[in-house]
Amino acid sequence: MIQCKTSKEISGMGHSMKRKEDDRFVHGKGHYVDDVKLPGTLYMDIVRSPYAYAKIKNIDTTEAMKVPGVLAVVTGRDLEKYNLHWMPTLMSDTQMVLPTDTVMYQAQEVAAVIATTKYGARDGREAVRVEYEPMKAVVDPYKALEPDAPVLRTDKEGKKDNHIWHWEVGQKEETEKIFNEAEVVVKEQMHIPRIHVSSIETCGCVADYDKINNHLTMYMTTQAPHAIRTVIALVAGHVGLTEEKIRVISPDIGGGFGGKVPVYPGYVIAIAASFLIGKPVKWIEDRSENLQADSFARDYHITAEMAGTKDGKILATRMKVLADHGYTDASANPSKFPTGMFSIGTGSYDYPHAFMEADAVYTNKPPGGVAYRCSFRVTEAVHAIERITDRYALEIGKDPAAVRFQNFIQKDQFPYHSPTGWEYDSGDYVQGLEKAMKAVDYDGLRKEQAEKRKKGELMGIGLSTFTEIVGAGPSKDFDILGIKMFDSAEIRVHPTGKAIARFGTKSQGQGHETTYAQIIAEELGIPASNIQVEEGDTDTAPYGLGTYASRSTPTAGAAAAIAARKLRDKARKIAAYLLEVSEDDLEWETGKFYVKGMKDVPEKSKTIQEIVFAAYTNHPQGMEAGFEATHYYDPPNLTFPSGAYICVVDIDPETFEIKVRRFVAIDDAGNIINPMVAQGQVHGGLTQGLAPAMYEELIYDEDGNILNGTFMDYLVPTAVESPSWETGHTVTPSPHHPIGAKGIGESPTVGAPPAIANAIVDALKPYGITHLDIPITPYKIFKALKEKGVLD
Ligand code: PCD
């Protein structure tokens, strides 16, 4: 049970307060970007390439311009005049806005049609004639690195291959030595496939340029409005659009999941079109465009190795990654981390040596990769470590739970320094796994499995005991395009004691309007229902880096607590003045200051409402009037949530259909702000973890054609495919976070896939199968069993 310090009326931390924003959502009154309807709006649609790699010989717009309502067709050549045909990616690579001569992936933007109606724009799009000269696409990332592979980025002067960067961390020599001498070494080749963020709402914008005032209002589906404003100013400053002339408004967002962090060409073209025409331009992607062309996630080819003793002590791990980035590195990672947080890959286990390296490569695929519900590549890291740990347990014939207990970082080892350079803040991995095992009756399940195996039935039990790394991040190491990754909160309390609070982050469904209010309620004793939370408008909110990587609670949540504490300090001064005592004679109890020892004497205390009123009506002379505070929080460290997940699967011995019988998730995100919201986060996240484990993968043929570019072929699981998730938690507060909270939004998506994969591989253990790449489908099982000679 979570203990609450405040009453239900105040609804501070720990209360399962209903989400304030849901009234508006369930009544259909949400306000999304497509709901923005401005007079005179023009519509934009985008011509896309049918080829993965081709020269553009000609773009004929004659017929398109004849379509009723079509006003303009924008091409790369048009943008080139303003030097807007290329733009920087968040990883300091370059990306085409529109091509001038070559297309680099199927569904790439080729030209944009602007019309007075949406349908006119679509008809115009169909009428644009593009002449292509197809070239042999480079699709396989390994082949892309071969010496005779065609060099894709010919725009980069002097570039002689498709290699983007090399990165490494850890102790190469020591690790090698351990591997050479170890009793047991295991190795698996894994592919974490390319998948896609499938938010309910696609991406889109309304660019509204006002010529008279030289002012741009950009309504858009971005998770990071402030950073986008800065990027627009950097890209368009030379045409007079400087930062004070740009207002980015991110209205309600129907799911972000990392896919709404990048700057997509569509946004830039819409801005350019509005700037030139002087009217609002609306661009809303359709579902297939979103699936085929927006930034992908994952696509890591990993060679994972573990060295250990015969009796189960892990000694070292080694991981080698080949990262397929498509034609440009458009990851949304902090600058210094080209592989994001992949280096958390030693997981929850204590051993002194590890070595990890990665190489990134260009191919003719859409760019990325975004951190799809994942703190910058932590999903890939967790998958590798959790799978290879099971592989090791299998090799030495020990139960995977026993191997985990034997190697866990112990509770008293925190702060723990990992061999790849992280300082884990806190954790209690033993307690988490014990709780999960008890919840499923682990021993009972193993007995049942042994019985079933005798009868040839396929039942598997899979574990994942992961450590996450969220809250990017401390300014000494974390920036995006040079902007430090702090975040912010501004609280204004009005004379009657009601407040408005604004943040640099941006909810996409997480529930910030409720949970931020709860943090402030906890600190100031103002009821959460009286605290209005706003995000997403760069004209009003303080600067911040936005919501992704489960960073809002670790950064802006902390800023809220500290800004509220600044106000409490002011409240103390005012209370001392009103009660005519010294500040030191006062004590705080949620919602009021009272004179020490006189808690129950009404005239010896002042409520927060009385104090705030005095701040406007009767403040001490010499003190600033008003009751407002702002804080920009630079976290001292990241937070390290963790989880112990256990999955039980039954596999049909004839059709190999996989049924997830049970899934227990014990999460630890430190102190919880709103248990109901946190549980909702876990439920959604688990389904998004089931997705890549069993269903989702973007598949390309050897010419770079996407084979499952619609939802007819790309299966996103729903409640129908999902098991009934069983959740629980342990509470290990973060010692450095003002309210002891860690992020939770991504944990389930990070932790679930290896639990499911481990369960399926465990079910197939009697047949000598040691690894299967996700998504694990009935057909993959069939094929693997056939290869092993089990089936004829
Ligand atoms: N919480 C609580 N407690 C704690 C923690 C947390 O309560 N301890 C809660 C809060 O308040 C919020 C949530 O929960 O409301 C979450 O949080 P976080 O973890 O901090 O996070 P954020 O930042 O806010 O968010 C983000 C995330 C992410 S990252 C993702 S993907 C996803 C998630 O979130 N997304 C989404 N979730 C979600 N949900 C929804 N509904 N929608 C969406 O979209 Mo990335 O990087 O972007 O990939």
Boltz pocket constraint, residues with backbone or C-beta under 6 A from the ligand:
constraints:
  - pocket:
      binder: B
      contacts: [[A, 223], [A, 254], [A, 255], [A, 256], [A, 257], [A, 258], [A, 259], [A, 371], [A, 372], [A, 373], [A, 374], [A, 375], [A, 376], [A, 508], [A, 509], [A, 510], [A, 511], [A, 512], [A, 515], [A, 516], [A, 546], [A, 547], [A, 548], [A, 549], [A, 550], [A, 551], [A, 552], [A, 553], [A, 554], [A, 669], [A, 670], [A, 671], [A, 672], [A, 673], [A, 674], [A, 675], [A, 677], [A, 678], [A, 681], [A, 684], [A, 741], [A, 742], [A, 743], [A, 744], [A, 745], [A, 746]]
      max_distance: 6.0
